Amino acid sequence: MIPRLPADACADEMAAALGDAGALVVTDVCTPQTRAEIRSDLSQHMERAPVDADDPEAFYPGTTRRITGLLSRSDAVSQSLICHPTTLAMCDHFLVPNGELGYQVHVTAALEVGPGARAQILHREEDSFTYFPLPRPNIIVASMWAISDFRADNGATLIVPGSHRWDGERQAQPHEIVPAEMPAGSVLFWMGGTLHGAGANTSGDWRYGVILTYSLGWVRQEENQYLNVPAERVAQLPQEVRKLAGFTMYGALGLYDPSTRSPR
Ligand SMILES: O=C(O)CCC(=O)C(=O)O
């Protein structure tokens, strides 16, 4: 129900599968070395992340670790994942038609789902954009990089295939909700309109994923990159990453005067 393609499949085939099902798993796209570097870059931050008891009403389940600001915190994410050619091909396909000057990073986060965590409330990445009735135009493309294996029993992301085309009345029925099982090194893409959420973890191990989402360049980013990425760090990032993170203008939007940052 969630299509699966190898890393060397052509981008058109991937885009067709993603557009049709609203989700797609691409396998063998992130090496063990890159995954180890990501764990190492983020380990201190993950260790400090609070692991709260569950509040059944809360959007984020308890027994999870969640950190943002990955462009500040991880060279491996900044260099290997954020501008991955497969991601850019999916964003070019789905986002450029609605924002011809380009797209931007929307959220960066590392998410560990611990043993005993409940399933997250199903939601759409585009739920902030209430101005548009469902089904919305494409505003966001989302990705989840599997740093560990993603299994049905350890909290693999739950996806409702086809829900990116639903109107606001339709509710997902249990048989329509599918865990995006994938081996470590895979990436799950889904459309901003696709219902999804972290699965429950009934296993004894932690599920580790890196979520990177991308939005049209003319909307407000969910994660505030201007506060989460300090100026000194921005200066170290390659121009392509800086642009993608939203540190260049989109037409007339994002006006700034570089001299305000210079010492007087
Ligand atoms: O952890 C997951 O599998 C999904 C996370 C998610 O959708 C979220 O944090 O909003």
The ligand as an SDF file (V2000), in Angstrom:
LIG
                    3D

 10  9  0  0  0  0  0  0  0  0999 V2000
    7.8820   10.2660   14.2090 O   0  0  0  0  0  0  0  0  0  0  0  0
    7.1440   10.0430   13.2480 C   0  0  0  0  0  0  0  0  0  0  0  0
    7.1070    8.9560   12.6730 O   0  0  0  0  0  0  0  0  0  0  0  0
    6.2370   11.1280   12.7110 C   0  0  0  0  0  0  0  0  0  0  0  0
    6.5000   12.4430   13.3900 C   0  0  0  0  0  0  0  0  0  0  0  0
    5.5210   13.4950   13.0810 C   0  0  0  0  0  0  0  0  0  0  0  0
    4.6790   13.3830   12.2430 O   0  0  0  0  0  0  0  0  0  0  0  0
    5.5900   14.7400   13.8510 C   0  0  0  0  0  0  0  0  0  0  0  0
    6.4270   14.8750   14.7340 O   0  0  0  0  0  0  0  0  0  0  0  0
    4.7710   15.6320   13.6010 O   0  0  0  0  0  0  0  0  0  0  0  0
  1  2  2  0
  2  3  1  0
  2  4  1  0
  4  5  1  0
  5  6  1  0
  6  7  2  0
  6  8  1  0
  8  9  2  0
  8 10  1  0
M  END
$$$$
